[in-house]
Amino acid sequence: MADDRVVDSAADDLERAAEAALRPRRLADFVGQPVVRDQLSLVLDAANARNTPPDHVLLSGPPGLGKTTLAMIIAAEVDGALRMTSGPAIQHAGDLAAILSSLQERDVLFIDEIHRLARPAEEMLYLAMEDYRVDVVVGKGPGATSIPLTLPPFTVVGATTRAGLLPAPLRDRFGFTGHLEFYSPAELEQVLRRSAGLLGAELRDDAAAELASRSRGTPRIANRLLRRVQDFAQVRGTGVLDLAAAHGALDVFEVDRLGLDRLDRAVLQALCQRFGGGPVGLTTLAVTVGEEPETVETVAEPFLVREGLILRTPRGRMATPAAYDHLGLRPPSEGMLFA
């Protein structure tokens, strides 16, 4: 069992390293998100012209659209070091104080899933972002002493998949807020061609179009599928990433014509076959498919809702006629489906 965990960890490390190698290093190389890219370019250029760190940046949107990549680009564009952490990793104010006290001028502190910060750490971050200082409390009880610690000017880049959960005082301290949208197939084809070039792979146009159409509007998924097609072409094909290799790999890894994977289809099948189209609560649905509610809500649902396959209603999740059609099932009558 321990050996299995070591192998899984090594595979995860290789996957992350492969993803990192495909990330653009500069804003000019970043594909898609034209509105956010243009706005961010203006913020960074103005900060560099003033020779000051840019305003704090909040990036929101579904997973895999480039929030971490943009944080890396911001650090590179201002010639600062990038420090990375996440909301769940900071459970105490002392954890955040240790990170903040190690920052240098122009450094970029990237906090992923910032909406999950513990409240004491959140309150410390308010002061650090606004006044560039923290108050470190030494001791306990009546003898406790607060020691103010001045911080060099730095930039916080916060990323969240659920912007609505951010408290207003924290949200208001960000000078720039950008929301990342799903990518169009044409934009994903650009991402795939760039990534194929970095991988040294020959990607045919028809294969690029097929992968883009099944990538759920998400560059991370597009790059992941590209690497699987490269594997298939190397082991079972001609080495060229053509349409036959794309279809073969997508079939092996169970990615259907809409880009739905095992989890997506499990959600739809549970709704349509076990719960008669719904409505059904998120927790019940998650237990049925063997996943955590947050995984279903943040990974599967955004794309399923966007494609018109499920509905979020006050009473729970419901399948649409399009979901039944995609699964090859006969939907109930319209009155029963949306009763």
N, C-alpha and C positions, 0 to 999 in steps of 0.2 A: 504493500500500500504506500509506504514511504517513497519507494522508487517511482511509483506512478505519479505521486505529487511532484517529485523532482522533474520528471519528464514533462508534465503539464506546465510547470513553472517555466522551464526552458523554452517550451513552444510558445508560451505567452510572451516571453522576452523577445524571441525572434520576430513574432508578429508585430510587437510594438516598435522594434527596431526597423522593420520593413516599412511601417507606416511613417515613422519619423523621417526616413530617407526620402520619402516622396513629398514631404511638406515644403512649400515654397519658403524662401528665406527673406524675400523682400515683397513689399506691397505691390510693386509693378508686376510681379510674377503670380500674384494671387488671382485665380480665375473665379468669375461670378461675383455675386453680391455687389453690383455696381454702385448702388446708393450708399451702402455702408463704406465701401472702399473709397469712394470719392470724399465722403464726409471725414473719414479717418485720415485720409491723406492731407486734407486741409488742416486738421488739428495737429498732426505731426509736423508738417512743414512750418506752421506758425510757431510751434514750440521750439523747433530747431533754430528758427530765425531769431527768437528771443533768447536762445541759449538757456532755456529752462525746461524742466521736465513737463511733459504734457499733462493735461487734466486727467483725473481718474476716469476710467473707461468701464462701462457695463455692457456686456454682450449677452444677449438672450436669444433663444431659439432651440429647436430640437437637437438631439445629439448628432454629431458627425458632420456638421455644416461648416466647421472651421473656427470655432471660438478659441481653442487652444492654439491653433496655427496663427491666428491674428495676434494673440498675446506674445508669441515668439517673434512675430514680425515687428510688433511695437518696440520690443526690447532691442532688436537689431537696428531699427531705424533711428533710435535715440542713442545708440552706442552704450546701452546699459546692460547689466547682468539680469538674467531672469531667475526669479525664485518662484518655485511652484509648490502649491499646497492645495488642500481642498477643505470645504466647510466641515465635513464629518471628521476630518483629522484634527481639527482644532476644537477640543472639548473644554478647555479651560483658558482663562485669560492669560495665564502664564505661558501656555503654548504659543499664543500669538505674540506675547511680549518678547519671547526668545527669538522669534523670526524677525520681528520689527527691529530689534536692537542690533541685528547683524547686517541690516541693509546699508548700502553705500549710496551716495548721491547719484541720481538718475537711474537707480535700479528699478526694475518692474516686478511687483509682487502679484503673481497670478493666483487667484483663489477660485478654484472650480467649485461648482454647486454652492455658491456663496449664500444661497438662501437657507442652507443647513448649518450655518454658524451657530454655536452656542451663544445664548444671550449675553453672558459676561464678556466673551470675546468680541461680540458685536458692538457692545458699548465702548470697549477699548478702541476698536477700529474707527468709530466715529471721531474720537479725539485725534487719532493718528492721521486720518485723512484730512481733517480740517486744520489742525494746528501743528502738525508734524511733531507731536510729542506724546508720550505715554506716562502714566503715573503708575510706578511699580510699588506695590504695597509689601513692606517687609514686616514680618511678625504677625501676631494675631491678637485680637481682643483690644483692650484699652491701650496696650503698649505698641500697637501697630503704627508704623510710620510710612507715609507716602513719599516716595522719592520721584520727582519729575525727571524724565529722561528726554532730552531733545533729539529728534530724528532728522537726518538729512532729507532734503526734498526727494521724493520718490513718487512713483505712480502705481496705483492699485488697478489691476484689470480683473474685474469680477465676471464670472460666467455662470449662467443659470439656465436651466431648462424650464423653470417655473417662475417667471418674473413676478407673477401675482402674489407669490409668497414672501417677497422681499418687503420688509417693513419700510414705511415711507421715509423715516429719518435716514436710513442707509441709502435708499434709492436716490434721495435728494442730494447726497454728497458726491455723486458722480457727475462730472462736467460734461460727459458725452455718453449717450446711450444708443446702442445700435441693435436692431433686431434682424437676425439672419433668417432669410427665407429659403424654402426648398429650391433646388436648382432645376433649370429646364433641361430637357434632353440634349439640346445643343451645347449648353454650358458643360454638361457632364462629358460630352464627347471631347471637348477641349481638355478637360481634366485628364481623361483617359489617354489622350494622345501625348500629353506632357509626361504622364507617369510611365507610359510605355517607352518613351525615349530615355527616361532615367534608368529604366530597367534593362535597356538594351534589347527590347523585344520589338518584333515587327508586327504591328497591329493593323489589320485590314479595316477599311472604312465600314464594311457591313458588320463586322464583329463589334466595332466601336459603337455603332448605332444600336445593335442588339443589347449590348451591356448597358448602355445609357438608359435604354427603355426599361430595364429591369433593376435599376439601382435606387429606386424609390426617392429620386431627387436628392440623394445624399452622396457627397464625394467620398466619404469614408467607405461606404458600401461599394461604390464604383471601383475604388482602388483595391478593395479586398477581392471582389469578383475578378478583377484583372489579374491578380496574382494566381488565383485558382485556375483561370483559363491558361495562364502561362504554364502552370504545373501540368495541366491536362495535355497541352500541346507538346510539352517536352517528353512526357511519359507515353502518351497514347496517340499522339498526332505527328505532324511533320515538323514541329518546332515553330511554325508560323501561327500567329494568333488570328485565325480566319473564322468564318462563320461556323464551320463544322466543329472547330475546337470550342467556340463559345457555347454552342448548343450542347455539346457533350459535357462540358464542365457544369453548366447550369442544371442539366438533368441529374448529374451525380450529386450535386450539392442541394438539390431539391428547391431551386428557385424558379417559381413559375412565371408565366408570361407577364404578370403585373408586377413581378418583383417580390411577391409574398414568399416568406420562408416558413419554416416549421411552426414557429410561434404564431405568426399571423394566421395561418390556416387553422391552427388549433383553436384560436380565439373565435374565428368565424364558425368552425364546426361545432364548438360548444354552444354558441349562441343559436345557431340554426337547428341543430339536431337534438341537443339536450335540453334547451330551454325554450324551444318553439319560437325563436326570434326575439325573445325578451319581452319586457325589460328584465334585466338581471343586474345585481349590484357588482361593483368592481371587485370586492374581496371574494365574493362567491365565484366570479368568473376566473380570477387569478388562481384560486385553489383548484378549480376544475382543470386548468391547463398546467398546473404544477409550477407556477411562477409566483414571484412576489408581486403584490398589487402595484408597486411603483414601477416595476419592469414592464408590466402590461400597459400602464398608463403613459409612460414616457418613451418606450421603445416601439410598441406595436400600434397603439391607438392613434397617434398623430397622423400616420400615413393612411390607416384604415378610414379614419374620418375624412381626410382630405380626398380620398378616392371614392367617397360616398358609399362605403361598404357597411359602416356602422354609424349609429347616431348616439350622441350623449344626451340623455333626457333627465329631468328631475327624478324620475323613478328608476333610472339605471340605463345600462347599455342595451341598444336594440339593433338587430340586423336589418338591413334594407333589402329590397328585392334584388339589387345588384349583387349582394353577397350570396344569395341563393343561386343566382345565375352563374356566378363565378365557380361555385362548388358543384355545379351541375345538378342542383336540387330544385324541386318544384316548390315555390313559395306558397305560404298560406294565402288565403284571400286577403285583399288589401285591408278590409275592415278588421280582420283578426290580427294582421301583422302590426298595425299601428293603433290597436285598441288601448 
